[in-house]
Amino acid sequence: MNRVITVYVLDVGSTMAEPYAGTKDHDLTTLLPSAYHNTKRDIGKCLLATLMEHQIVHVRKRSYFSTLLVGTKLTDHHLVHEIPDSYFHISQLHPPETAQWEHIRTLMAYPSQETNLQGDIIDALIVAMDLIRIHCAQANWVKQICIVTDGQGYVSQPDNFQIIQALETMGIQVHTVGIGWDIQSVGKDNGVAAVLRRIKDQPDQVSMAELFYAITMVSKGSFQSLENAMRDSFAFAHAMRGPAATTFRGSLTFTKSLGDHPLEDQAFTGFSFDVRMYCKTIKANKYPRELVAMDQPTESISLHRSVGPRPLDNQAAPVTFDIIEPKSAEKSSATQPTITDGKEQPENAAQEQVRHMYRLGSTLVDPNCLQDGTLPHRCKPGLYIWRFIKQQEIPLAMVSGQSYYVTNACDSVLDITLFASFVHTLKQEGLAALVFYVRLFGNPPVYGALLPPEDGSPDHLVFVRLPYREQWRPVQFPFFDQGPTLIPQESRQGDTTPTKNGKEGQDQSSAELNQHVAEFIQATELPASATPFFSGQYNHILHLLADSALHAQYDLPVPVRSYLTSQFQLHRGDQPETQQIVDKIKEALK
């Protein structure tokens, strides 16, 4: 499989520090994390960070990239040593290397207002081409350059036509994102051929948008406006007509193969589909624990016998099977029971008794031995969990940022008891939900939230269907045209404008609650160092859960106050304003 190299070129010149909110139809500021300014530069950084994340998640082992900034005070790249008097105000954040999360953090940490200079974007294109030439001396490379610019800088190169020819010869695709450009009108009259003739014969009569239109078309790249690029890269809208997200809810069921779990959507459409969860392991002997029944979590259970790991059934609950033991009470202690699982019994079966056992994960339990002091007095099929004795020793990394499905490292199959116990333990610690990363039918990952039992109900999954960035399709912008906004601006201002879900507006208390929740979500946004995923995406999940609970669009079993409160206290509990905002939310929810 071919390796991929991408050189990201971001214009950070003086004009990129100007505020930019998108077009009148598409307000881009909603997509920005709350900590960032609404400048062209910040929006460009967020866009590139999302594209980088896509590469890290999907093609990390064969993906390489570098980042160039144009318009910086310093000049720092490899060509400055070879040609000292050219290619000024271009800085290389990191050389071409395997995609790392640190690259995203470095990009996002770049100051929003650093320079009053303008850079030459064509110079940066030449530097990027030379980086690729040096790094990709061998064949079998997919070569890409991604440029984000408002086109307000200068162009000093007189040989732009030769540069276009060199790009075609080297097989480099150039993807251009123009900020504030009228993409639809560029090249509309006579197409790319006419623009190329003007670049060759009248280079001073060609606009920046036309120049990059020709570069992109000849190199077989994509030529997009910032609005379209943000829409496609984030893809936080539903792929079909309807609200911004569709929530499925159903019980978790398990197959025998590691990592493949069918999820049945019982609450809404009645269909089932496969879900694949990324796994993270908790070693069986690392954290002390004891077995308890879900309905009796304070009563420890000692098991009569433990046998090697057995596959779980599709209902994720214990099932019966037979154990054949000799009737004689004087049988040797070395005699081992024969597990038949319904298969052909041994020849001396007539002289033996059959005991019906329950399998709890990899453990066998005999419900008939009620006189056995080592067994619970009512051991029956049900959900049994491991209670962690020293809960304070569970690392915070397991409950913050990206959470994983938990498996037993010692078993070859999934251990439902360990998984259920982990969820149970997190709930005791104040965490009301896990947000994780799943795959559907081999498609790109999407998000879901696993919710612990409420009022005795079994563990179930609320599945938020968010088409991932690489699913390039003409979807509508979220927050604008499709369904009600997640935290409506109207509600914050007390407006009674009807929403598309049929409501005639919200009263003042609901508006106050929305305002407090909006503050809450902004305050609880995870920093980049706490989660490998782009924090705005995690924040978006909080928006969805909050909006669903507030507006009763979906029957979520976990109230918004418990989930958001736990998230806030978990990540920002040391801040003085924590309790103030929590108190405001509680007051508004009364």
SULPE-V940620 format. One line per field, one symbol per residue. phi: phi as a letter, one per 20 degrees, with the letter a starting at -180 (. if undefined). psi: psi as a letter, one per 30 degrees, with the letter a starting at -180 (. if undefined). burial: b if it has 16 or more other C-alpha atoms within 10 Angstrom, else e. Layout:
BEGIN
phi->???
psi->???
burial->???
END
This chain:
BEGIN
phi->.fecccdeddfcffffeffbdnefecefffeegffdfedgfffffffffffffgfffdcffcdcbccdddoefedbbfffeecfebmelccdfbffbggcffffffffefgfcdbdeddeffgfffffffgfgffdfeemcedccddcbemefecdfedfffffffffffmdeddddeemeeffefmffcnfffffffffecffddffffffffgfffemedccfffffffffelecffdfpffbdddcaffccdfefndcfdeeeecdnecbecddfdcddffdecgbbecffecfedfddefbcdgfcfeefelcfcebdcecffffefffefdfdeelnefeffeffecdddeddddmdddcdfeefeffedffcebgredceeffdffefffffdcmfecfdcefedecfdfffffffffffffeoeebddcdcddlmfgfcdbcedffclnffgbdedeedgegeefbfefffmdddmfffcfffffemfdffdfenfeocfffffffgfffffffffefffffebfegffffffffgfffffffdlfceffdffffffffffffdcfeefegffffffffffef
psi->kklkkkjkjkkgaefffkkkgalffjjffffkkffllileeeeeeeeeeeeeeeeeeehefgkkllkkkkgleljjlefffeifglhlhkkjekljlkkkffeeeeeffkkfiflglkljfeeeeeeeeeeeeefhelahkjkkkjkjlfgfaljfkfheeeeeeeeeefhkkkkkjkjgkieffkgedgafeeeeeeeeeiffgkleeeefeeeeeeghakjlleeeeeeeeehhlkflkalfkkkkklkklklfkkfjjkkkiffdfglllkkkkkkkkkkegekkllklkefiffjkkkkekkllkkkllfghlklklkkkkkfkfgkkffkklkjehgakllegffglkkkklkjjcgkkkjffiffjffllfijlkajklkkkeifffkkfffglbkllkklkfflflkjeeeeeeeeeeeeffgkflkkaklkkggllllllkkklkkhfllklkjjjjjklefijlillklfdfjlkleikeeefgglgkklfgfkgakleeeeeeeeeeeeeeefgkkleffkflkeeeeeeeeeeeeeeeeghelikfkleeeeeeeeeeefgffkfgeeeeeeeeeeff.
burial->eebbbbbbbbbbbbbbbeebebeeebbbbebbbbeebbbbbbbbbbbbbbbbbbbbbeebebbbbbbbbbbbbebbbebeeeeeeebbbbbbbebbebbbbebbbebbeeebbebeebbbbbbbbbbbbebbeeebeeeebebbbbbbbbbbbeeeeeebbebbeebbeeebbbbbbbbbbebeebbeeeebeebbebbeeebeeeebbbbbbbbbbbbebbbbbbbbbbbbbbbbbbbeeebbbbbbbbbbbbbeeebbbbbbbeeeeeeeebbbbbbeebeeeeeebebbbbeebeebbebeeeeebbbbeeebbbbbbbbbbbeeeeeeeeeeeeeeeeeeeeeeeeeeebbbbbbbbbbbbbbebeeeeebbeebbbebbbbbbeebeebeeeebbbbbbbbbbeebbbbbbbbbbbbbbbbbeeebbbbbbbbbeeeebbbbbbbbbbeeeebbbbbbbbbbbbbeeeebbbbbbebbbbbbbebbbebeeeeeeeeeebbebebbbbbbbbbebbbbbbbbbeebbbbbbbbbbbbbbbbbbbbeeebebbbebbebbbbbbbbbbeeeeebeebbebbeebee
END
